[in-house]
Amino acid sequence: MITLTNIEKSYDLGETKVKALDGVSLTINQSEYIAIMGPSGSGKSTLLNVLGILDRPTGGQYLLEGHDITSLPDKEQARIRNRHFGFVFQSFNLFPELSALENVMLPMSYAGVSFAKRKAKAGELLDWIGLDHRLHHLPTMMSGGEQQRVAIARALANDPDLLLADEPTGNLPSEKGEEILETLEDLNRQGVTIVMVTHNDDQGSRAGRVIQIQDGRVLAAEAVA
Amino acid sequence: MKIAEDYKMSFRAIRRRPVESLLLILGIALGIGATAAGISMVSNSIQERNTLLSSTQYKEITVQVRENADEMELPARLSEDGEDVILSYTDLDAKYDVSEIEYAYLADRTEFRLISNEFGPGREMPQGSDEEETAVQFEQPPEAPEVDGPQPVLDEVTGLRASPEYFSAWNLHTANGSLFTQQEMENDDPVMVVGSILGETLFEDGVSLDRELAVFQTIYTIVGVLEPTGTSIDETAIVPAQAVDTARLQDFGRMMQNGGATLHFAVYDSDRLDEAKAQLTTWFEQQYGEGQVVVSVPREEVEAAQDRTSRLISVILFLAVAGLLIASVNVSNILLGRAMRRRRNVGILKALGATVRSVFGLFFLEAFLIGAAGAAVGTGISLLISTLMSGSGEGGAIASLLLFAGIFGAWIVTTALTLFPALQASRIPAAQALRYE
């Protein structure tokens, strides 16, 4: 599905050049459940951003379904993010001005889905995730766990091939975190590829494969027994 | 495609910071209001100037024996080598020697003290008047004529002594009766033509035509009532100017407060006023010698006064536009700050599939809505200023089309300046925006 070859990402900090990713090569197959682990500042989030085309690598090759997408124009990259990827963030990142339903509808609006269809689909997703009673609530009126479930519903709005989750349980109590993990595992069983950044070894051990990263380099990409 | 969500997000973003949004709207409104009012003031001033200068009197050159009519004592005389200079009807012949002259007439403003049988000599003065003062100002002739029949209800009217050409020059026509003729003027016939309002108010029953009116020693017959003009002529009584008759002029001198024989020459084209003035000056100098008559162009003084007003209004407009620009830059700054505070939202939008253009559109929509609200309030302010200016009688009524053109123009300026923050917001890289806390 995705092949990264010798990906580099560096930042210029004045006269200093910091390499966030240093020759990362890896392959992500369809329906995999991958955990990216490593210490703080190791480059996990940068790798996730590069995978989600939120950040352009400064070197290397990124193939999505065999197509090099690193040099695509902004509009085309936005279309790929919208149709193929779903994002779940540690701090939920819902729009506070929009209700749960409207937050979930938003990615579909960029895909050109009609208002009626996106409203129906958003309702179904929130119902599936157990928030049918919270459709018209603003994020500020919901708990952290509920907000993260809305964020997952939003990530699933356009039926993505790949769900990128950056420490999705990081801001949640363990009980609620467990619910989120179960939801992600459920999605993976349904065929959605999951790439999750986590610090938590237990969470990592529940993935199909763990990619250990340090100083911008992949130390190991091992399948979990 | 996503209009509904965009509008909701923009509206709610505006609502989330009500005080900030209100200040933004108010800033824009004041800028737009002031600019629209300023533009309209300039336009109004130009329009008034054009209307005023298109009036017959501003195509004219006047010739008097003295520059300041207030200082004149009648009969109007100046001496040269022991001879009196009296301008008269015959001096209108100058028009035949100056090609630019369209018409010429003689006209002098005056006040007519009407003698009613009720207020004649030996009768009581009107109640509340200062007897001594009135006696000085309006010394009654020893043998005031009496008029049989209806008496005027007014005791004083604005008058004009004019030659018959005055009527054609000012395009005046009678509604009833007729105008006086050159023959009547030369015969010194005591006839009078009155304006439409004066015709209705001079006598109690509202009828003036063919009525007689005593003015000092003369009994005039009203031979015509003019059609309404909407000007001061409607309240004026016009009698024939005098031909050269010094004895009569001395007699009239007692009646004429500002008098003096003033000749009026109007040109075909106001651009040729200077040339015509030079030719007339030469003509009168040949007749009476250098410096004996004053040839003046009333338009010059009006133009000078209006130029001063225009400059003042231009300064006001400049300040208003400067205010608008300052307000717009301020709005732009606040919107930029607003956008930067929400840069994380930009990252999320991009993660969800928004293009640079979509993000720009969203932020611009928010600025546009604030601008629209400001324009709406600014329109109210402009209309308020317009109404106040009209009510104050300062001639500041704002033409509605121009008012809205001004508002629209000012709104465009404001909106243009809000492009910048929207553009800046849309260009924030997604990953960098997402890292923002």
HADDOCK unambig.tbl for C-alpha pairs under 7 A between the chains (distance, minus, plus):
assign (segid A and resid 49 and name CA) (segid B and resid 431 and name CA) 6.47 0.50 0.50
assign (segid A and resid 54 and name CA) (segid B and resid 351 and name CA) 6.67 0.50 0.50
assign (segid A and resid 54 and name CA) (segid B and resid 430 and name CA) 5.44 0.50 0.50
assign (segid A and resid 54 and name CA) (segid B and resid 431 and name CA) 5.36 0.50 0.50
assign (segid A and resid 55 and name CA) (segid B and resid 430 and name CA) 6.93 0.50 0.50
assign (segid A and resid 55 and name CA) (segid B and resid 431 and name CA) 5.59 0.50 0.50
assign (segid A and resid 74 and name CA) (segid B and resid 355 and name CA) 6.62 0.50 0.50
assign (segid A and resid 75 and name CA) (segid B and resid 355 and name CA) 5.55 0.50 0.50
assign (segid A and resid 78 and name CA) (segid B and resid 350 and name CA) 6.80 0.50 0.50
assign (segid A and resid 78 and name CA) (segid B and resid 353 and name CA) 4.64 0.50 0.50
assign (segid A and resid 78 and name CA) (segid B and resid 354 and name CA) 6.01 0.50 0.50
assign (segid A and resid 78 and name CA) (segid B and resid 355 and name CA) 5.57 0.50 0.50
assign (segid A and resid 79 and name CA) (segid B and resid 353 and name CA) 5.89 0.50 0.50
assign (segid A and resid 81 and name CA) (segid B and resid 351 and name CA) 6.40 0.50 0.50
assign (segid A and resid 81 and name CA) (segid B and resid 352 and name CA) 6.60 0.50 0.50
assign (segid A and resid 81 and name CA) (segid B and resid 353 and name CA) 5.32 0.50 0.50
assign (segid A and resid 82 and name CA) (segid B and resid 352 and name CA) 5.48 0.50 0.50
assign (segid A and resid 82 and name CA) (segid B and resid 353 and name CA) 4.05 0.50 0.50
assign (segid A and resid 87 and name CA) (segid B and resid 351 and name CA) 6.89 0.50 0.50
assign (segid A and resid 93 and name CA) (segid B and resid 348 and name CA) 6.83 0.50 0.50
assign (segid A and resid 97 and name CA) (segid B and resid 9 and name CA) 5.93 0.50 0.50
assign (segid A and resid 97 and name CA) (segid B and resid 12 and name CA) 5.59 0.50 0.50
assign (segid A and resid 97 and name CA) (segid B and resid 13 and name CA) 6.60 0.50 0.50
assign (segid A and resid 98 and name CA) (segid B and resid 9 and name CA) 6.75 0.50 0.50
assign (segid A and resid 106 and name CA) (segid B and resid 5 and name CA) 6.97 0.50 0.50
assign (segid A and resid 107 and name CA) (segid B and resid 352 and name CA) 5.30 0.50 0.50
assign (segid A and resid 107 and name CA) (segid B and resid 353 and name CA) 6.49 0.50 0.50
assign (segid A and resid 109 and name CA) (segid B and resid 1 and name CA) 6.24 0.50 0.50
assign (segid A and resid 109 and name CA) (segid B and resid 2 and name CA) 4.98 0.50 0.50
assign (segid A and resid 110 and name CA) (segid B and resid 2 and name CA) 6.78 0.50 0.50
assign (segid A and resid 110 and name CA) (segid B and resid 353 and name CA) 6.20 0.50 0.50
assign (segid A and resid 110 and name CA) (segid B and resid 354 and name CA) 6.34 0.50 0.50
assign (segid A and resid 112 and name CA) (segid B and resid 1 and name CA) 5.86 0.50 0.50
